[in-house]
Amino acid sequence: MTSAYDNHPDLSNLALGEKTEYRQHYAPELLQPVPRRLNREQIGVTNDLPFHGGDIWTGYELSWLNEKGLPQVAIATFAIPCTSTNLVESKSFKLYLNSFNQHTFSDWATVQMILKQDLSKCAEAEVDVSLATLDSFEKQKITGFDADLIDNQDIDITDYDYQPALLKAGSDKKIVSEKLQSHLLKSNCLITNQPDWGSVMISYTGQQINHASLLRYIVSFRNHNEFHEQCVERIFTDLQSRFALDKLTVYARYTRRGGLDINPFRSNFEPLPTNIRMARQ
């Protein structure tokens, strides 16, 4: 399968798909940016973004040594604004975090400061970073979206390649406010073709979307190759261009890979939510 990204110079140096030696001492140079404009040019999004929001990452594999040589472990939350010039390529992010493993840092605040500094430089925007102890994270409940599930419809599915034309309006064309969710979002990594599994929530006010058509559309991403952040922006722009919605939020939470989960949030009316943990995370 070929795409507009194949052999693109902005993607030619990515570590994805390559055999990689793991560094165990702090190496910020491992971080690799991917310009957001690559996807946005394809979906017709210019500098005047039709949404706000960001990418919420959870890092489960973060460890370093304190000044006495005792390993420290933390769970990190990162929030990268969607207005950043770049998204952070996920494998490079993993390799970067693993480079902390045998490096000595004086305290947790220093680690947090360094993470914020390096990620902000890579993204070319201010990245929020917080660190949690495992004890505090254990108190976090597994939760879900407060939305109506559309997965149990008795419908036939025949399209597993991206098909925005599947989207249809409700038959009576009434104006509604709905929160809908599906756990059937699956796409593939742009570079390695590895599967990415996610749950997606769509909250909107406007012309009612036919639920069967929406589910078919979500399932049509099953063979689609794109980064998590790009899939969510594509869903947002497809829904907005098809239905001219007054309000729209698209929020996906993906299962973790390499100790990281990526959870893009795009909205034209809601603020970026706090991080949560769902059943597959």
MIKE-203896 format. One record per residue (C-alpha): residue number from 1; residue in one letter; x, y, z. Coordinates in nm, 2 decimals. Layout:
% residues N
+-----+---+--------+--------+--------+
:   k : r :     xx :     yy :     zz :
+-----+---+--------+--------+--------+
: NUM : a :      X :      Y :      Z :
...
+-----+---+--------+--------+--------+
END
This chain:
% residues 281
+-----+---+--------+--------+--------+
:   k : r :     xx :     yy :     zz :
+-----+---+--------+--------+--------+
:   1 : m :   0.00 :   0.00 :   0.00 :
:   2 : t :   0.14 :   0.34 :  -0.10 :
:   3 : s :   0.06 :   0.68 :   0.04 :
:   4 : a :   0.15 :   1.04 :   0.01 :
:   5 : y :   0.39 :   0.99 :   0.30 :
:   6 : d :   0.60 :   0.72 :   0.12 :
:   7 : n :   0.97 :   0.84 :   0.10 :
:   8 : h :   0.88 :   1.18 :   0.24 :
:   9 : p :   1.20 :   1.36 :   0.35 :
:  10 : d :   1.04 :   1.46 :   0.68 :
:  11 : l :   0.99 :   1.09 :   0.77 :
:  12 : s :   1.31 :   0.94 :   0.62 :
:  13 : n :   1.50 :   0.95 :   0.95 :
:  14 : l :   1.25 :   0.80 :   1.18 :
:  15 : a :   1.35 :   0.50 :   1.40 :
:  16 : l :   1.02 :   0.32 :   1.34 :
:  17 : g :   1.07 :  -0.01 :   1.17 :
:  18 : e :   1.45 :  -0.01 :   1.22 :
:  19 : k :   1.66 :  -0.23 :   1.45 :
:  20 : t :   1.76 :   0.00 :   1.73 :
:  21 : e :   2.01 :  -0.02 :   2.01 :
:  22 : y :   1.87 :   0.09 :   2.35 :
:  23 : r :   2.06 :   0.37 :   2.52 :
:  24 : q :   2.06 :   0.36 :   2.90 :
:  25 : h :   2.21 :   0.71 :   2.97 :
:  26 : y :   2.02 :   1.03 :   2.91 :
:  27 : a :   2.00 :   1.10 :   2.53 :
:  28 : p :   1.76 :   1.38 :   2.43 :
:  29 : e :   1.89 :   1.36 :   2.07 :
:  30 : l :   1.68 :   1.04 :   2.03 :
:  31 : l :   1.35 :   1.24 :   2.01 :
:  32 : q :   1.23 :   1.27 :   1.66 :
:  33 : p :   0.97 :   1.53 :   1.55 :
:  34 : v :   0.71 :   1.47 :   1.28 :
:  35 : p :   0.56 :   1.79 :   1.13 :
:  36 : r :   0.19 :   1.81 :   1.18 :
:  37 : r :   0.15 :   1.99 :   0.85 :
:  38 : l :   0.21 :   1.66 :   0.66 :
:  39 : n :  -0.13 :   1.52 :   0.75 :
:  40 : r :  -0.31 :   1.86 :   0.77 :
:  41 : e :  -0.22 :   1.94 :   0.41 :
:  42 : q :  -0.40 :   1.62 :   0.31 :
:  43 : i :  -0.72 :   1.70 :   0.49 :
:  44 : g :  -0.73 :   2.07 :   0.40 :
:  45 : v :  -0.64 :   2.21 :   0.75 :
:  46 : t :  -0.43 :   2.53 :   0.73 :
:  47 : n :  -0.28 :   2.74 :   1.01 :
:  48 : d :  -0.63 :   2.85 :   1.11 :
:  49 : l :  -0.71 :   2.53 :   1.29 :
:  50 : p :  -1.08 :   2.43 :   1.32 :
:  51 : f :  -1.02 :   2.27 :   1.66 :
:  52 : h :  -0.82 :   2.31 :   1.98 :
:  53 : g :  -0.69 :   2.04 :   2.21 :
:  54 : g :  -0.39 :   1.82 :   2.24 :
:  55 : d :  -0.24 :   1.48 :   2.27 :
:  56 : i :  -0.24 :   1.32 :   2.61 :
:  57 : w :   0.03 :   1.06 :   2.65 :
:  58 : t :   0.08 :   0.82 :   2.95 :
:  59 : g :   0.43 :   0.68 :   3.00 :
:  60 : y :   0.44 :   0.36 :   3.20 :
:  61 : e :   0.81 :   0.29 :   3.16 :
:  62 : l :   1.00 :   0.57 :   3.32 :
:  63 : s :   1.29 :   0.49 :   3.56 :
:  64 : w :   1.62 :   0.65 :   3.67 :
:  65 : l :   1.87 :   0.63 :   3.95 :
:  66 : n :   1.88 :   0.87 :   4.25 :
:  67 : e :   2.21 :   1.00 :   4.39 :
:  68 : k :   2.25 :   0.68 :   4.60 :
:  69 : g :   2.20 :   0.46 :   4.30 :
:  70 : l :   1.85 :   0.35 :   4.39 :
:  71 : p :   1.62 :   0.31 :   4.09 :
:  72 : q :   1.32 :   0.53 :   4.09 :
:  73 : v :   1.00 :   0.45 :   3.89 :
:  74 : a :   0.72 :   0.69 :   3.79 :
:  75 : i :   0.42 :   0.70 :   3.56 :
:  76 : a :   0.42 :   1.02 :   3.35 :
:  77 : t :   0.15 :   1.22 :   3.18 :
:  78 : f :   0.24 :   1.44 :   2.89 :
:  79 : a :   0.01 :   1.69 :   2.72 :
:  80 : i :   0.13 :   1.81 :   2.38 :
:  81 : p :  -0.09 :   2.10 :   2.24 :
:  82 : c :  -0.23 :   2.04 :   1.89 :
:  83 : t :  -0.10 :   2.39 :   1.80 :
:  84 : s :   0.26 :   2.25 :   1.82 :
:  85 : t :   0.46 :   2.25 :   1.51 :
:  86 : n :   0.54 :   1.88 :   1.55 :
:  87 : l :   0.40 :   1.57 :   1.70 :
:  88 : v :   0.66 :   1.34 :   1.87 :
:  89 : e :   0.72 :   1.01 :   1.70 :
:  90 : s :   0.63 :   0.73 :   1.94 :
:  91 : k :   0.92 :   0.49 :   1.90 :
:  92 : s :   1.17 :   0.78 :   1.95 :
:  93 : f :   0.97 :   0.88 :   2.26 :
:  94 : k :   1.01 :   0.53 :   2.40 :
:  95 : l :   1.38 :   0.52 :   2.33 :
:  96 : y :   1.43 :   0.86 :   2.48 :
:  97 : l :   1.24 :   0.76 :   2.80 :
:  98 : n :   1.45 :   0.44 :   2.83 :
:  99 : s :   1.77 :   0.64 :   2.81 :
: 100 : f :   1.69 :   0.76 :   3.16 :
: 101 : n :   1.73 :   0.40 :   3.30 :
: 102 : q :   2.09 :   0.41 :   3.42 :
: 103 : h :   2.13 :   0.79 :   3.45 :
: 104 : t :   2.15 :   0.96 :   3.78 :
: 105 : f :   1.93 :   1.26 :   3.86 :
: 106 : s :   1.92 :   1.45 :   4.19 :
: 107 : d :   1.54 :   1.45 :   4.24 :
: 108 : w :   1.20 :   1.40 :   4.08 :
: 109 : a :   1.16 :   1.77 :   4.01 :
: 110 : t :   1.48 :   1.77 :   3.80 :
: 111 : v :   1.35 :   1.47 :   3.59 :
: 112 : q :   1.02 :   1.65 :   3.53 :
: 113 : m :   1.19 :   1.97 :   3.43 :
: 114 : i :   1.42 :   1.79 :   3.18 :
: 115 : l :   1.13 :   1.60 :   3.03 :
: 116 : k :   0.94 :   1.92 :   2.98 :
: 117 : q :   1.24 :   2.10 :   2.83 :
: 118 : d :   1.32 :   1.82 :   2.58 :
: 119 : l :   0.97 :   1.75 :   2.47 :
: 120 : s :   0.89 :   2.12 :   2.43 :
: 121 : k :   1.19 :   2.16 :   2.21 :
: 122 : c :   1.10 :   1.86 :   2.00 :
: 123 : a :   0.73 :   1.96 :   1.96 :
: 124 : e :   0.82 :   2.33 :   1.93 :
: 125 : a :   0.56 :   2.42 :   2.18 :
: 126 : e :   0.52 :   2.41 :   2.56 :
: 127 : v :   0.45 :   2.05 :   2.68 :
: 128 : d :   0.30 :   1.99 :   3.02 :
: 129 : v :   0.46 :   1.70 :   3.22 :
: 130 : s :   0.35 :   1.55 :   3.55 :
: 131 : l :   0.50 :   1.25 :   3.73 :
: 132 : a :   0.31 :   1.02 :   3.96 :
: 133 : t :   0.42 :   0.75 :   4.20 :
: 134 : l :   0.29 :   0.40 :   4.15 :
: 135 : d :   0.11 :   0.42 :   4.49 :
: 136 : s :  -0.08 :   0.73 :   4.38 :
: 137 : f :  -0.16 :   0.59 :   4.03 :
: 138 : e :  -0.30 :   0.27 :   4.19 :
: 139 : k :  -0.58 :   0.48 :   4.33 :
: 140 : q :  -0.69 :   0.59 :   3.98 :
: 141 : k :  -1.01 :   0.40 :   3.88 :
: 142 : i :  -1.06 :   0.24 :   3.54 :
: 143 : t :  -1.33 :   0.44 :   3.38 :
: 144 : g :  -1.49 :   0.51 :   3.04 :
: 145 : f :  -1.65 :   0.77 :   2.82 :
: 146 : d :  -1.98 :   0.91 :   2.94 :
: 147 : a :  -2.14 :   0.84 :   2.60 :
: 148 : d :  -2.38 :   0.61 :   2.43 :
: 149 : l :  -2.22 :   0.29 :   2.28 :
: 150 : i :  -2.30 :   0.24 :   1.91 :
: 151 : d :  -2.11 :  -0.09 :   1.86 :
: 152 : n :  -2.40 :  -0.33 :   1.92 :
: 153 : q :  -2.60 :  -0.25 :   1.61 :
: 154 : d :  -2.72 :  -0.54 :   1.39 :
: 155 : i :  -2.57 :  -0.41 :   1.07 :
: 156 : d :  -2.36 :  -0.56 :   0.78 :
: 157 : i :  -2.01 :  -0.43 :   0.74 :
: 158 : t :  -1.83 :  -0.46 :   0.41 :
: 159 : d :  -1.58 :  -0.17 :   0.40 :
: 160 : y :  -1.25 :  -0.20 :   0.59 :
: 161 : d :  -1.07 :   0.07 :   0.39 :
: 162 : y :  -1.12 :   0.43 :   0.48 :
: 163 : q :  -1.45 :   0.55 :   0.33 :
: 164 : p :  -1.57 :   0.90 :   0.44 :
: 165 : a :  -1.86 :   0.86 :   0.19 :
: 166 : l :  -2.01 :   0.61 :   0.44 :
: 167 : l :  -2.12 :   0.90 :   0.66 :
: 168 : k :  -2.49 :   0.98 :   0.63 :
: 169 : a :  -2.73 :   1.21 :   0.81 :
: 170 : g :  -3.03 :   1.10 :   1.01 :
: 171 : s :  -3.34 :   1.06 :   0.80 :
: 172 : d :  -3.55 :   1.34 :   0.97 :
: 173 : k :  -3.26 :   1.59 :   0.97 :
: 174 : k :  -3.33 :   1.70 :   1.32 :
: 175 : i :  -3.08 :   1.90 :   1.53 :
: 176 : v :  -2.96 :   1.70 :   1.83 :
: 177 : s :  -2.68 :   1.70 :   2.09 :
: 178 : e :  -2.53 :   1.35 :   2.13 :
: 179 : k :  -2.23 :   1.18 :   2.29 :
: 180 : l :  -2.15 :   0.86 :   2.11 :
: 181 : q :  -1.87 :   0.61 :   2.16 :
: 182 : s :  -1.72 :   0.31 :   1.98 :
: 183 : h :  -1.45 :   0.06 :   2.09 :
: 184 : l :  -1.41 :  -0.06 :   1.73 :
: 185 : l :  -1.16 :   0.20 :   1.61 :
: 186 : k :  -0.85 :   0.03 :   1.47 :
: 187 : s :  -0.59 :   0.17 :   1.24 :
: 188 : n :  -0.23 :   0.09 :   1.15 :
: 189 : c :   0.10 :   0.26 :   1.21 :
: 190 : l :   0.20 :   0.48 :   0.92 :
: 191 : i :   0.55 :   0.33 :   0.91 :
: 192 : t :   0.54 :  -0.02 :   1.05 :
: 193 : n :   0.18 :  -0.12 :   0.97 :
: 194 : q :   0.15 :  -0.25 :   1.33 :
: 195 : p :  -0.22 :  -0.23 :   1.45 :
: 196 : d :  -0.33 :   0.05 :   1.67 :
: 197 : w :  -0.64 :  -0.02 :   1.88 :
: 198 : g :  -0.86 :   0.25 :   2.03 :
: 199 : s :  -1.19 :   0.37 :   2.17 :
: 200 : v :  -1.33 :   0.69 :   2.03 :
: 201 : m :  -1.59 :   0.94 :   2.16 :
: 202 : i :  -1.77 :   1.18 :   1.94 :
: 203 : s :  -1.97 :   1.46 :   2.11 :
: 204 : y :  -2.16 :   1.70 :   1.88 :
: 205 : t :  -2.45 :   1.94 :   1.84 :
: 206 : g :  -2.60 :   1.97 :   1.50 :
: 207 : q :  -2.77 :   1.77 :   1.23 :
: 208 : q :  -2.81 :   1.42 :   1.36 :
: 209 : i :  -2.56 :   1.16 :   1.23 :
: 210 : n :  -2.70 :   0.82 :   1.13 :
: 211 : h :  -2.55 :   0.58 :   1.39 :
: 212 : a :  -2.52 :   0.29 :   1.15 :
: 213 : s :  -2.33 :   0.50 :   0.90 :
: 214 : l :  -2.10 :   0.64 :   1.18 :
: 215 : l :  -2.01 :   0.29 :   1.29 :
: 216 : r :  -1.94 :   0.18 :   0.94 :
: 217 : y :  -1.72 :   0.48 :   0.89 :
: 218 : i :  -1.52 :   0.41 :   1.21 :
: 219 : v :  -1.47 :   0.05 :   1.11 :
: 220 : s :  -1.35 :   0.17 :   0.77 :
: 221 : f :  -1.03 :   0.29 :   0.94 :
: 222 : r :  -0.94 :  -0.08 :   1.00 :
: 223 : n :  -0.69 :  -0.10 :   0.72 :
: 224 : h :  -0.60 :   0.27 :   0.72 :
: 225 : n :  -0.23 :   0.37 :   0.78 :
: 226 : e :  -0.19 :   0.69 :   0.98 :
: 227 : f :  -0.06 :   0.81 :   1.32 :
: 228 : h :  -0.31 :   0.83 :   1.61 :
: 229 : e :  -0.32 :   1.21 :   1.61 :
: 230 : q :  -0.38 :   1.22 :   1.24 :
: 231 : c :  -0.67 :   0.97 :   1.25 :
: 232 : v :  -0.85 :   1.19 :   1.51 :
: 233 : e :  -0.80 :   1.50 :   1.31 :
: 234 : r :  -0.92 :   1.32 :   0.99 :
: 235 : i :  -1.24 :   1.21 :   1.18 :
: 236 : f :  -1.30 :   1.56 :   1.31 :
: 237 : t :  -1.26 :   1.72 :   0.96 :
: 238 : d :  -1.47 :   1.45 :   0.79 :
: 239 : l :  -1.76 :   1.50 :   1.04 :
: 240 : q :  -1.74 :   1.88 :   1.03 :
: 241 : s :  -1.72 :   1.91 :   0.65 :
: 242 : r :  -2.01 :   1.66 :   0.60 :
: 243 : f :  -2.25 :   1.79 :   0.87 :
: 244 : a :  -2.14 :   2.15 :   0.95 :
: 245 : l :  -2.18 :   2.08 :   1.32 :
: 246 : d :  -2.22 :   2.37 :   1.56 :
: 247 : k :  -2.02 :   2.18 :   1.83 :
: 248 : l :  -1.78 :   1.89 :   1.78 :
: 249 : t :  -1.54 :   1.69 :   1.99 :
: 250 : v :  -1.34 :   1.38 :   1.88 :
: 251 : y :  -1.14 :   1.21 :   2.15 :
: 252 : a :  -0.97 :   0.87 :   2.11 :
: 253 : r :  -0.79 :   0.67 :   2.37 :
: 254 : y :  -0.55 :   0.41 :   2.23 :
: 255 : t :  -0.41 :   0.10 :   2.39 :
: 256 : r :  -0.05 :   0.13 :   2.49 :
: 257 : r :   0.24 :   0.01 :   2.28 :
: 258 : g :   0.60 :   0.02 :   2.41 :
: 259 : g :   0.49 :   0.15 :   2.75 :
: 260 : l :   0.31 :   0.45 :   2.60 :
: 261 : d :  -0.05 :   0.52 :   2.52 :
: 262 : i :  -0.15 :   0.82 :   2.30 :
: 263 : n :  -0.49 :   0.99 :   2.34 :
: 264 : p :  -0.56 :   1.27 :   2.10 :
: 265 : f :  -0.84 :   1.52 :   2.18 :
: 266 : r :  -0.98 :   1.77 :   1.93 :
: 267 : s :  -1.27 :   2.00 :   2.00 :
: 268 : n :  -1.42 :   2.33 :   1.89 :
: 269 : f :  -1.59 :   2.39 :   2.23 :
: 270 : e :  -1.45 :   2.18 :   2.51 :
: 271 : p :  -1.12 :   2.22 :   2.71 :
: 272 : l :  -0.85 :   1.95 :   2.71 :
: 273 : p :  -0.97 :   1.69 :   2.97 :
: 274 : t :  -0.76 :   1.54 :   3.25 :
: 275 : n :  -0.59 :   1.21 :   3.19 :
: 276 : i :  -0.80 :   0.90 :   3.26 :
: 277 : r :  -0.74 :   0.52 :   3.23 :
: 278 : m :  -0.98 :   0.30 :   3.03 :
: 279 : a :  -1.02 :  -0.08 :   3.04 :
: 280 : r :  -0.76 :  -0.15 :   2.76 :
: 281 : q :  -0.51 :   0.09 :   2.90 :
+-----+---+--------+--------+--------+
END
